[in-house]
Amino acid sequence: MRKSILLLICLTLLSGTALPDSGSRLQKVQAEAEKGNAPAQNKLGVFYEIGLGVPQDDKEALKWYRSAAEQGYAEAQFNLGEKYEEGRGVVLDKTTAKAWYKKACDNGWNCGCKKYRMLRKEGY
């Protein structure tokens, strides 16, 4: 659990996702996400996953990650893989996690490649 939180914080910083500094920032991200903007959908997912400016809600995070992931957004594919690997907001399913990590890897997200290889080694 501690490892997951640390990884999520690192990913948040690496992705350029900053703490929402005001309600207007959150509203802008929300508006862009609702228009179908994949990076904004992923950011909104991060906000819900961590509870930044919104109540923490794994299912809502999952919804936004999935929207971005289905558009081919690699970071969201990775984040969705983590949700399945750890069973947060969904039933734990390492086979599905591996599939999302593979998509993230195929789209250039190196962390996805590492997680994909790790799960493959474990037999998933």
ABEGO torsion letter per residue (X at the ends): XAAAAAAAAAAAAAAGBBBBABAAAAAAAAAAAAAGBAAAAAAAAAAAAAGBGBBBBAAAAAAAAAAAAAAGBAAAAAAAAAAAAAGBGBBBBAAAAAAAAAAAAAAGBAAAAAAAAAAAAAGX
